[in-house]
Amino acid sequence: MGLLSVTDLSSQVKQYLVITGNYWAFTLTDGALRMLVVLHFYQLGYSPLSIAMLFLFYEIFGVITNLVGGWLGTSLGLNKTMNIGLAIQIVALAMLAVPADMLTVVYVMIAQALSGIAKDLNKMSAKSAIKLLVPKDAESKLYQWVALLTGSKNALKGVGFFIGGLLLTLIGFKGAMILMASLLAIVWVFSLIVLKEDIGKATNKPKFKDIFSKSPAINILSAARMFLFGARDVWFVVALPVFLAATFDWSHWWVGSFMASWVIGYGIVQSVAPYFTGKKKGVLPTGRAAFLWASYLTFIPAAIALALYFDFYIQASVIIGLLIFGVVFAVNSSLHSYLIVSYADSDGVSLDVGFYYMANAMGRLIGTVLSGWVYQEFGLEACLWISSAFVAIAALLSLKLPNQYKAAAY
């Protein structure tokens, strides 16, 4: 499906704006839920590895959803996959609004599995839709739009972290679940009424086997993405919030605020990433840019790990170091998000995007499990060394990406 005529475009843009609004609303609840689960169960005395296990199904089903979700998007339309995602998230939140004695590890894992399915259906729908609204000769504009969408989403997820810490302090875990489920239900009803066009349906009916990408560039980029996000989550998901609470004796409010600030700043940098990567010179990023920015990132977690090893101003080193990591990581992530949308085929774009975000989810899964286990056994320093190694692998993989810009097929 190519770009529609001018008379149809305004309607499509309105539909896309509704999808983006839904994505933002969902992202707020997703960020808040992540912080609520980590802090609430740490408060209940769960070990770091046990907390990581609460997110195991979230990440596993994210992998599955991105594979199947891309096929669903081309078959049903992105509006339907978006609404399905919203409905599943409401169910997940409602499941957690139960008495505390019902919140067993297995029960929470099942609720988190539903949330993981919902999150990736929403992300795939929003990221795929943007490809269909930009003319094939406007790749620079595509990069800007992708960067803005991705950056705004992550900034809002950071706000969600802040809201999660605040809600846990003010109304408790159960009250927070009820409030978020109620507000998201309102968004869902609005979406059911307004989203009517089948954005993203493929011209040719896709076969289920088509969920696996046949493009070498997309396969390589997906592998690099897996290690890039594993490098972030190996310290970010469990290790860092537990470290801040245990080592620095920070309250829920302070931990949530720092995590929120990190993600908000990360999102803002993503939004303006095109200005760091050649837009002023009219240059679009290629595989070489992905390699260079990953190379820069490799040294940052290693430097923080060395500071921990030598006991060098630990609090300042961790906080400042991870803020710097966030800036450079944001540029890396934005570059990747542009490259996948650029490489993807417009007819059935969600297949390529779904496969790529499957790799993204696999990286988060690996990082999440390692974050709990490695921190519990070896501490934050070890998590950071693994982070550095993962980024180095992502950089080496990026060497195999195309170094000449070539417009994707439309």
Backbone torsions as a table, in degrees:
resi	resn	phi	psi	omega
1	MET	NA	121.9	-178.4
2	GLY	-93.8	-167.5	179.2
3	LEU	-70.0	136.2	-179.0
4	LEU	-78.5	170.0	179.5
5	SER	-67.2	165.3	-177.6
6	VAL	-59.9	-36.9	-178.2
7	THR	-67.2	-29.8	179.6
8	ASP	-89.3	-17.9	-170.5
9	LEU	-61.7	-43.5	-176.6
10	SER	-59.8	-38.8	178.2
11	SER	-64.8	-42.1	179.2
12	GLN	-65.8	-39.8	178.8
13	VAL	-63.2	-41.7	178.3
14	LYS	-61.1	-42.2	177.9
15	GLN	-62.0	-41.8	-179.4
16	TYR	-65.8	-38.3	178.4
17	LEU	-63.2	-36.2	176.3
18	VAL	-66.4	-42.3	177.1
19	ILE	-59.2	-43.5	180.0
20	THR	-64.2	-41.8	177.5
21	GLY	-61.9	-41.5	176.4
22	ASN	-61.7	-42.1	-179.7
23	TYR	-61.4	-42.1	178.9
24	TRP	-64.5	-45.7	-179.9
25	ALA	-61.5	-43.8	178.3
26	PHE	-61.5	-42.6	-176.4
27	THR	-61.1	-37.6	177.4
28	LEU	-59.6	-45.3	-179.9
29	THR	-69.8	-34.4	-179.4
30	ASP	-65.5	-45.0	178.0
31	GLY	-65.0	-43.5	179.7
32	ALA	-63.6	-42.0	-179.5
33	LEU	-62.5	-41.4	179.9
34	ARG	-59.3	-47.4	-178.1
35	MET	-69.0	-38.7	179.1
36	LEU	-61.7	-44.1	-178.4
37	VAL	-66.6	-46.6	-179.2
38	VAL	-60.4	-50.9	-174.6
39	LEU	-72.2	-39.9	-177.9
40	HIS	-64.8	-44.7	-176.4
41	PHE	-79.4	-24.4	170.3
42	TYR	-67.0	-39.5	178.4
43	GLN	-63.2	-32.6	179.6
44	LEU	-79.1	-3.8	176.2
45	GLY	98.0	11.4	178.3
46	TYR	-69.1	144.4	177.1
47	SER	-74.4	159.7	177.5
48	PRO	-54.7	-40.0	179.7
49	LEU	-66.9	-38.8	177.9
50	SER	-63.8	-39.9	177.9
51	ILE	-64.4	-41.7	177.7
52	ALA	-60.5	-38.5	-179.3
53	MET	-64.5	-26.9	177.2
54	LEU	-61.7	-26.6	-178.9
55	PHE	-98.3	2.0	-175.4
56	LEU	-61.0	-50.4	179.9
57	PHE	-67.6	-32.2	176.9
58	TYR	-55.4	-46.4	-177.3
59	GLU	-78.9	-38.9	179.0
60	ILE	-60.6	-46.6	-178.9
61	PHE	-73.6	-19.9	171.0
62	GLY	-65.0	-40.6	177.1
63	VAL	-60.8	-49.4	-178.1
64	ILE	-64.3	-43.4	-177.0
65	THR	-62.4	-40.6	-179.9
66	ASN	-65.4	-34.9	176.2
67	LEU	-68.0	-53.4	-177.3
68	VAL	-73.9	-34.6	-176.7
69	GLY	-62.9	-36.9	177.0
70	GLY	-61.5	-41.5	177.1
71	TRP	-66.1	-41.3	177.9
72	LEU	-62.6	-40.4	-179.4
73	GLY	-61.1	-39.7	179.4
74	THR	-75.4	-23.7	-177.2
75	SER	-89.3	-43.1	-174.4
76	LEU	-99.7	-27.4	-171.6
77	GLY	105.2	146.7	-174.3
78	LEU	-71.4	-23.2	176.8
79	ASN	-64.3	-41.1	-178.2
80	LYS	-70.5	-40.8	178.8
81	THR	-65.2	-34.4	176.3
82	MET	-63.3	-47.6	-178.5
83	ASN	-66.9	-36.5	175.9
84	ILE	-61.7	-42.5	179.2
85	GLY	-61.4	-44.1	179.0
86	LEU	-61.3	-43.5	-178.6
87	ALA	-63.4	-41.3	-179.4
88	ILE	-65.5	-38.0	178.7
89	GLN	-64.8	-37.8	177.7
90	ILE	-61.7	-42.7	177.8
91	VAL	-62.5	-42.9	-179.5
92	ALA	-61.3	-44.1	179.1
93	LEU	-65.7	-40.7	179.9
94	ALA	-64.5	-35.2	178.7
95	MET	-62.0	-31.2	-177.6
96	LEU	-86.8	-7.2	179.2
97	ALA	-88.4	56.9	-177.8
98	VAL	-125.8	167.4	177.3
99	PRO	-56.1	149.4	-173.4
100	ALA	-58.3	-32.7	-177.1
101	ASP	-71.5	-11.3	176.8
102	MET	-89.3	-11.7	-175.5
103	LEU	-83.7	66.3	175.1
104	THR	-76.1	165.5	-179.8
105	VAL	-58.8	-46.8	-177.8
106	VAL	-63.1	-43.5	-179.1
107	TYR	-61.3	-45.9	-179.7
108	VAL	-66.4	-36.9	177.4
109	MET	-60.7	-39.2	178.9
110	ILE	-66.4	-43.8	177.3
111	ALA	-61.9	-40.2	178.8
112	GLN	-67.7	-31.9	175.8
113	ALA	-61.1	-44.8	178.2
114	LEU	-62.6	-40.9	178.9
115	SER	-64.2	-37.4	177.3
116	GLY	-64.6	-41.0	176.3
117	ILE	-61.1	-47.3	-178.1
118	ALA	-61.4	-44.2	-177.0
119	LYS	-60.6	-45.2	-174.7
120	ASP	-78.4	-25.8	170.7
121	LEU	-64.1	-41.4	179.8
122	ASN	-67.3	-46.1	-178.2
123	LYS	-63.6	-46.0	179.7
124	MET	-59.8	-40.8	-178.9
125	SER	-64.1	-46.9	-177.3
126	ALA	-69.1	-45.1	-177.8
127	LYS	-66.9	-35.1	-179.0
128	SER	-72.4	-38.7	-175.5
129	ALA	-61.6	-33.5	-175.3
130	ILE	-64.9	-30.1	179.6
131	LYS	-60.6	-31.9	-172.9
132	LEU	-83.9	-5.1	-175.8
133	LEU	-108.1	-4.0	-177.1
134	VAL	-112.1	128.7	179.6
135	PRO	-58.8	152.5	-175.4
136	LYS	-65.7	-19.0	-180.0
137	ASP	-99.8	18.0	-177.0
138	ALA	-124.6	52.6	-177.5
139	GLU	-63.2	-33.3	177.8
140	SER	-63.2	-41.6	177.3
141	LYS	-65.5	-38.3	177.5
142	LEU	-59.1	-44.7	179.5
143	TYR	-60.2	-43.8	179.8
144	GLN	-63.2	-44.2	-177.8
145	TRP	-65.7	-43.9	179.1
146	VAL	-63.0	-44.1	-179.9
147	ALA	-62.1	-41.1	-179.3
148	LEU	-66.3	-44.5	179.8
149	LEU	-63.2	-48.4	-177.6
150	THR	-64.8	-43.6	-179.4
151	GLY	-64.8	-43.5	-179.7
152	SER	-65.4	-37.3	178.1
153	LYS	-61.4	-46.1	-177.3
154	ASN	-71.4	-33.6	174.9
155	ALA	-62.1	-41.6	179.0
156	LEU	-69.2	-33.3	175.9
157	LYS	-63.9	-36.2	175.3
158	GLY	-63.6	-41.1	174.4
159	VAL	-59.9	-38.1	177.5
160	GLY	-61.2	-40.4	176.0
161	PHE	-58.4	-45.8	179.6
162	PHE	-61.4	-45.8	-179.7
163	ILE	-62.5	-39.3	179.8
164	GLY	-60.8	-47.7	177.8
165	GLY	-62.0	-39.2	-179.8
166	LEU	-67.6	-45.8	-179.3
167	LEU	-63.8	-38.2	179.2
168	LEU	-62.7	-36.8	179.2
169	THR	-72.4	-40.3	-172.0
170	LEU	-87.3	-46.6	-172.8
171	ILE	-125.3	1.9	176.2
172	GLY	81.1	172.4	-174.5
173	PHE	-64.8	-50.6	-177.9
174	LYS	-63.6	-44.1	179.5
175	GLY	-61.5	-38.4	179.1
176	ALA	-63.9	-41.4	179.5
177	MET	-63.3	-43.7	-179.5
178	ILE	-63.5	-45.1	-179.0
179	LEU	-62.5	-46.7	-176.8
180	MET	-67.8	-39.9	178.6
181	ALA	-62.7	-40.0	-179.1
182	SER	-65.7	-46.1	-178.9
183	LEU	-67.0	-38.9	-180.0
184	LEU	-70.0	-29.3	176.8
185	ALA	-63.7	-36.4	177.2
186	ILE	-64.1	-43.6	177.8
187	VAL	-61.6	-41.4	-178.5
188	TRP	-63.0	-45.1	178.8
189	VAL	-61.8	-43.3	176.9
190	PHE	-59.7	-42.4	-178.8
191	SER	-64.6	-41.4	178.8
192	LEU	-59.9	-34.7	-178.2
193	ILE	-77.4	-40.5	-170.0
194	VAL	-90.3	-40.5	-176.4
195	LEU	-78.4	108.4	-175.2
196	LYS	-127.3	-19.6	-176.0
197	GLU	-90.1	142.6	-176.6
198	ASP	-86.5	68.4	177.8
199	ILE	-64.1	133.5	170.9
200	GLY	92.0	0.2	176.2
201	LYS	-66.3	134.8	-179.7
202	ALA	-74.8	146.8	176.7
203	THR	-64.0	-44.1	176.9
204	ASN	-101.0	133.6	-178.2
205	LYS	-61.6	116.6	-176.7
206	PRO	-73.9	145.5	173.0
207	LYS	-88.3	153.8	-176.7
208	PHE	-60.8	-32.2	179.8
209	LYS	-64.4	-17.6	-178.0
210	ASP	-73.1	-4.2	178.7
211	ILE	-64.9	-22.0	178.8
212	PHE	-91.3	124.3	-175.3
213	SER	-66.9	141.1	176.7
214	LYS	-103.6	1.0	-177.6
215	SER	-89.2	122.0	177.8
216	PRO	-58.1	-41.1	-178.8
217	ALA	-61.8	-43.1	-179.8
218	ILE	-68.3	-38.0	177.9
219	ASN	-62.5	-44.0	-179.8
220	ILE	-67.4	-45.4	179.6
221	LEU	-61.2	-39.1	179.4
222	SER	-63.8	-41.5	178.1
223	ALA	-63.9	-42.4	177.7
224	ALA	-62.8	-40.1	179.3
225	ARG	-62.3	-40.4	-179.6
226	MET	-58.3	-47.6	-179.2
227	PHE	-71.8	-33.0	179.6
228	LEU	-62.4	-46.5	-177.3
229	PHE	-80.2	-25.2	169.9
230	GLY	-63.1	-36.4	179.7
231	ALA	-65.5	-32.5	177.4
232	ARG	-76.7	-49.9	-170.3
233	ASP	-76.0	-15.7	178.7
234	VAL	-64.5	-23.6	174.1
235	TRP	-115.3	-21.4	-169.8
236	PHE	-82.9	-39.7	-168.0
237	VAL	-69.2	-53.5	-176.7
238	VAL	-117.3	-46.4	-171.6
239	ALA	-57.3	-49.8	-175.0
240	LEU	-66.5	-52.2	-179.4
241	PRO	-60.7	-37.1	177.9
242	VAL	-69.1	-40.6	177.7
243	PHE	-60.1	-45.1	-179.7
244	LEU	-62.8	-40.1	-179.2
245	ALA	-73.8	-40.4	-174.4
246	ALA	-82.7	-43.9	-174.5
247	THR	-84.4	-42.9	-178.5
248	PHE	-96.0	-4.9	179.7
249	ASP	58.8	40.1	178.2
250	TRP	-79.3	147.7	176.4
251	SER	-77.0	169.5	175.7
252	HIS	-54.5	-41.6	-177.7
253	TRP	-60.0	-45.3	-177.6
254	TRP	-71.8	-40.3	178.2
255	VAL	-62.8	-48.0	179.1
256	GLY	-61.1	-39.1	-179.0
257	SER	-66.6	-41.8	180.0
258	PHE	-66.4	-46.0	179.3
259	MET	-61.6	-39.4	178.9
260	ALA	-64.8	-45.3	-179.9
261	SER	-60.6	-39.9	-179.9
262	TRP	-61.6	-48.8	-175.6
263	VAL	-72.2	-35.7	177.7
264	ILE	-63.6	-47.4	177.6
265	GLY	-60.7	-41.4	177.1
266	TYR	-58.2	-44.3	179.6
267	GLY	-65.8	-39.8	178.9
268	ILE	-63.2	-43.6	178.9
269	VAL	-63.7	-39.9	176.9
270	GLN	-57.7	-40.7	-177.3
271	SER	-63.5	-31.1	-177.6
272	VAL	-106.6	9.4	-177.8
273	ALA	-54.1	-36.5	179.4
274	PRO	-54.8	-28.7	-178.8
275	TYR	-75.8	-18.0	177.2
276	PHE	-89.1	-16.6	-168.4
277	THR	-116.9	24.6	170.6
278	GLY	113.9	0.5	-176.9
279	LYS	-62.5	-37.4	-179.4
280	LYS	-61.1	-28.8	179.2
281	LYS	-95.4	5.3	-178.8
282	GLY	72.1	25.4	-176.8
283	VAL	-106.0	131.0	175.3
284	LEU	-92.3	143.9	-177.3
285	PRO	-70.0	146.1	177.0
286	THR	-125.2	-169.0	178.8
287	GLY	-59.6	-32.6	179.8
288	ARG	-63.0	-40.3	178.3
289	ALA	-63.1	-41.0	178.5
290	ALA	-62.2	-39.4	178.5
291	PHE	-65.3	-46.9	-176.2
292	LEU	-63.1	-45.8	-176.9
293	TRP	-69.9	-33.6	174.9
294	ALA	-67.9	-36.0	177.6
295	SER	-62.2	-43.3	177.6
296	TYR	-59.7	-41.2	-174.6
297	LEU	-68.1	-30.0	-175.7
298	THR	-54.5	-37.4	-172.2
299	PHE	-79.2	-19.1	-172.2
300	ILE	-71.2	-53.6	178.0
301	PRO	-63.0	-30.7	177.0
302	ALA	-63.7	-40.3	179.6
303	ALA	-65.8	-39.9	178.5
304	ILE	-66.3	-40.2	178.5
305	ALA	-61.3	-40.5	177.8
306	LEU	-64.2	-39.5	177.9
307	ALA	-62.0	-39.9	177.3
308	LEU	-66.4	-41.6	-178.7
309	TYR	-62.1	-41.7	-178.0
310	PHE	-92.3	7.4	177.8
311	ASP	54.9	46.0	-174.9
312	PHE	-98.3	100.4	178.0
313	TYR	40.8	65.1	-168.4
314	ILE	-57.3	-48.6	-176.3
315	GLN	-62.5	-46.5	179.6
316	ALA	-66.0	-40.3	-178.3
317	SER	-63.9	-43.9	-179.2
318	VAL	-66.7	-47.9	-175.3
319	ILE	-68.1	-51.6	-178.4
320	ILE	-67.0	-42.2	-179.9
321	GLY	-59.9	-43.5	-178.6
322	LEU	-74.3	-26.0	172.6
323	LEU	-67.1	-41.7	176.6
324	ILE	-64.7	-42.9	176.4
325	PHE	-55.0	-43.5	-178.8
326	GLY	-59.9	-40.1	-179.6
327	VAL	-64.4	-50.5	-176.5
328	VAL	-70.5	-37.3	177.3
329	PHE	-62.9	-37.9	-179.6
330	ALA	-61.1	-41.2	178.2
331	VAL	-65.3	-43.2	176.9
332	ASN	-57.5	-47.9	-177.9
333	SER	-63.8	-41.5	179.9
334	SER	-65.1	-41.5	175.8
335	LEU	-57.6	-47.6	180.0
336	HIS	-61.6	-43.6	-178.3
337	SER	-62.5	-36.6	175.8
338	TYR	-68.8	-46.2	-175.0
339	LEU	-61.7	-39.9	-179.0
340	ILE	-67.6	-41.1	179.7
341	VAL	-68.2	-34.6	177.4
342	SER	-68.2	-42.9	-179.3
343	TYR	-70.3	-27.8	-172.0
344	ALA	-66.7	148.2	176.3
345	ASP	-83.0	131.7	-176.0
346	SER	-64.0	-33.9	179.0
347	ASP	-82.0	97.1	-174.3
348	GLY	91.1	35.8	-176.6
349	VAL	-56.6	-34.4	-175.5
350	SER	-68.0	-20.1	175.2
351	LEU	-64.5	-49.6	179.8
352	ASP	-66.9	-44.4	-179.5
353	VAL	-65.7	-39.1	178.5
354	GLY	-62.9	-42.9	178.4
355	PHE	-61.7	-43.6	-179.1
356	TYR	-62.9	-43.9	-179.9
357	TYR	-76.6	-15.1	167.8
358	MET	-62.9	-44.6	177.7
359	ALA	-64.4	-38.0	176.0
360	ASN	-58.3	-46.5	-179.9
361	ALA	-66.8	-35.4	177.0
362	MET	-63.2	-40.5	176.4
363	GLY	-62.2	-42.5	177.5
364	ARG	-63.6	-39.2	179.0
365	LEU	-61.5	-49.9	179.5
366	ILE	-60.6	-46.1	-179.9
367	GLY	-62.5	-40.2	-178.3
368	THR	-64.1	-48.5	-179.6
369	VAL	-62.9	-45.1	179.4
370	LEU	-65.3	-34.9	-178.5
371	SER	-59.0	-43.9	179.4
372	GLY	-74.4	-47.1	-174.8
373	TRP	-70.6	-49.2	-177.3
374	VAL	-65.2	-41.1	178.8
375	TYR	-63.5	-42.6	-178.7
376	GLN	-64.4	-37.8	-175.3
377	GLU	-89.2	-35.6	-169.7
378	PHE	-129.5	-13.3	177.2
379	GLY	94.9	176.5	-175.6
380	LEU	-64.4	-34.3	-178.5
381	GLU	-57.2	-44.9	179.4
382	ALA	-64.4	-39.0	177.2
383	CYS	-58.4	-40.4	-178.1
384	LEU	-70.6	-35.8	176.1
385	TRP	-64.5	-40.6	177.0
386	ILE	-64.1	-40.1	177.1
387	SER	-56.9	-46.2	-179.8
388	SER	-62.3	-41.8	179.7
389	ALA	-64.5	-41.0	179.8
390	PHE	-63.8	-42.3	179.3
391	VAL	-64.6	-37.9	178.3
392	ALA	-61.3	-39.8	177.2
393	ILE	-65.0	-41.6	177.6
394	ALA	-60.4	-39.9	178.9
395	ALA	-64.1	-44.1	-179.7
396	LEU	-64.5	-40.0	177.1
397	LEU	-62.8	-36.6	-178.2
398	SER	-64.6	-20.6	176.8
399	LEU	-61.7	-23.2	-177.8
400	LYS	-90.8	-2.3	178.1
401	LEU	-75.0	153.8	178.3
402	PRO	-57.0	133.9	179.6
403	ASN	-99.7	-0.3	175.1
404	GLN	-115.4	135.5	178.8
405	TYR	-70.1	132.4	177.2
406	LYS	-140.4	121.3	-177.1
407	ALA	-60.6	139.7	178.1
408	ALA	-70.4	156.4	-179.7
409	ALA	-69.8	139.5	178.6
410	TYR	-119.7	NA	NA
